């Protein structure tokens, strides 16, 4: 199970960033408890799309949060195959497949969590292609690539599922797009199940981080009972591991 002191440190870091975004007017007023839908997300997506690692990627996996909607739209518009996590990984097939060659709905709608739920095909890892680039949301991140999400652990589980299935490896780049205020100078805590990011992209800056750190797969001892109960793919994974 996760270390309580680590959880407390992560919670404190989240609240510092949420408070800073609110006090500076850098995000909408309901930012607490969420991956921040920061102002400047479109500019960060444009900066990401100018990078060589983006241009070289044919298959991208992204989170479903509003902050990364401009990235998801840019991916499909660029002809990239996009896999988007189902919010809360709440279905047995926990990813949406957005294939530019098969889309017959406006991408601005399809790339939202609501639009994908209504219009996109759901797939499991057994029907996914190897992923070249992962785009994740963060609440806080430092220049060493240590990130803190909103606290539910979904992004960590998504990355672990892909690693477990052999769909990501050392050549897979992990990027986060954030507001400049979300890049902190503090040390941030890491656990064995956390992944680091290789690149941070803000509206004003691209930051290359330290050596990649990511789990080799699902760490059963780190799964809480609520995660196993509420995320179908984890329940199936744990049952199959007995």
N, C-alpha and C positions, 0 to 999 in steps of 0.2 A: 504493500500500500504506500502511497505517497507520504513523504515526510511532512508532518504538520508545520514545522518551522519553515520549510521551503515554501509551503503553501502560503504561509503568513507573509513571507517576504515578497512573493509574487503578487499577492493581494495589495500590499502597500504600494508596489511599483505601478500597478494598474491605476489605483486611485490618484497617485501623483500625476500620471499622464492625463487621465480623464479630467481632473481638476484644471490642469494647465490648458487643455484644449478648450474647456468651457470659459475659463477666465480670459483667454486671448481671443475668444470668438472664432476659433479655428474649426469648429464642428457644430452640428445642430445641438440643441439643448438636451436631447435625450441620449447623450453619448454614454453615460454610465451603464455598465453592464454589457456593453456591446463592443464588437470590432468597430472602431470609430469611422463613421462615414464623413471623412475629413474634407474640408474645402481644399480644392487643388488636386483631387483624385484624377481628374482628366489630364492635368499637366503631368502628373507622375506616370500615368499610363503612356502618354506620348514619349516621355523620356525613356521608359522601359522599351518601347517599340523601336527606338533608335539604336538599341544595343545589339552587338553581334550575336550574343547568346540568344536573343529573341529571334533574330532573323534566321538563325540556324535551326531553331526548334520547329519540328513538324507536328509534335504531339504535346499538348499542354494540359496539365491538371490544375484547376483553380478552385478556390473556396467560393461559397455562394453569397458572401456578404456584399452589401451595397457599395462599400468602399472600393471593391475590385470589379464592379460592373463595367467601368470603362475598359479595363484590361480584357475582360471576357469578350466584349464587343469587338475590340481591336483584334483579338486572336481569330475569331471567326471571319471577320472582314478581310484578314490577311490570308485566309485559306487554310488555317491550321485546324487540325482535329482537336476539339476541346472536350475534356471530361471535367464535369463540375460536380462537386460533392452534393448529395442530397442533404438539405438542412438537418442537422442533428443525426445524420446517418440513419434516419428513422425507418428505412425500408430494407427488405432483404437484399435488393440490388441497390447498393448505396451511392451510385454515381449516375449522373445524366450524361448521355453522349450527344454532343452537338457537332454534327458533321457538316461542314460547309457545302458539300456536294449534295446533301439531302435535305436542306432546310427550305421550307416553303412558308415560313412565318417571319415577320420582321425580327431581326436579330436583337433589336433594342428591347423587344418583349421576351423573346425566347431566352435571352441570357440572364433574365431576372429569375429569382427563385420561384416566384409565382408562375411566371410564364413557362419555365422549364417543367414545373410540376404538372402543368396542363398539357404541354405540347411535346416534350422531349422524351426520348426512349431512355428507360432506366437499364443499367447494366451492372453486373458484378465484375470483380477483378478478372474472372476467367474470360471475359469478353472484351478486355481492354488491351490496347497496344502498349509497348514500352514507352515510358514518358520521358521526354527530353527536358522539360522545364516545369517546375512546380511554382505556382504563384500562391502565396498565402497571405492572409490578413494577420495583423499583429496589433496589440495594444501598446506595447513598449518593445524596443529593440535597441541593443547597443552595438558599437562599431566592431565588436568581436563576433557579431552574428547571433548572440544569445537573444532569444525572443520570448515574450510573454503574451499569450493569447488572452481570451476573456475568461478562461478558467474552467471550461467544460471538457477540454481535452480532445475535441473533435479533430483538429488539425494534426495532432500527434498520432491519433489513431489512423487517420487517412494515410499519412506517410508510412506508418508501420505496416498497414495492409498492403500498400504497393511494394514495400521492401520484401515482405513475406512472400509475395507472389512473384518476385524477381522482375518487377516492372520498372524499378529504379535501381540505380547503382552509382558508383563513383562519378560517372560522367553526367549524371542528372544534376542540373543546377536548381537551387531553391532560392526564390526571390520573394521579397515582401515589398509592397508599396505602402507608404505611410506619410503622414505629415512630418515636417521637420521637427515639430515639438515632440513627436513620438520617439525620436532618436535620443537616447539618454546616455550620459557619461558614466552612470553608476554601473557597478557590477550587478549582474542579474543572476539569480540562482538557476542551475540546471540539474536535471535528474537523468537517469539512464534512458528514460523513454522520450525525452525531449529531443527535438532536432534543432540544429542551428540553420541560419540562412547564409547563403553565399554572397548575396547581393542585396543591398537596401536601396530602394529608389524613392526619392521624395520629389515634390514639385521642383526642387531647386538643386538636387545633388544625386549623384550615384556613388555609393560607398561599397567597396569590395571588402569582404570580411575575411576572417581567418580560416584555417583549415576546416572542412566540413565535419560536422558531428551529427550523426543520426542513428537511430536504432536499426538493428538488423532485421527486426520484425516485431510482432506483438509480444509484449512481456506480460505474461499472464498474471504474475504477482502484483503488477501495477494497476490492474483493472479493478475498479470498484464495483460493488454489487449492482448499483444503479446503472452503471455503464453496460454491464453484461445483460441486465434485464431490459434496457431500453434501446439497445443497438442490436438489431437482429443478427448482423453478421458476426458480432462478437460472441453472442450466445451460441451460434453454430460453430464458431472457431473453438470455443472452450469445450463444447461437447465433443468435438472431433479430436481434441487433444487428450482426452481421458484414456 
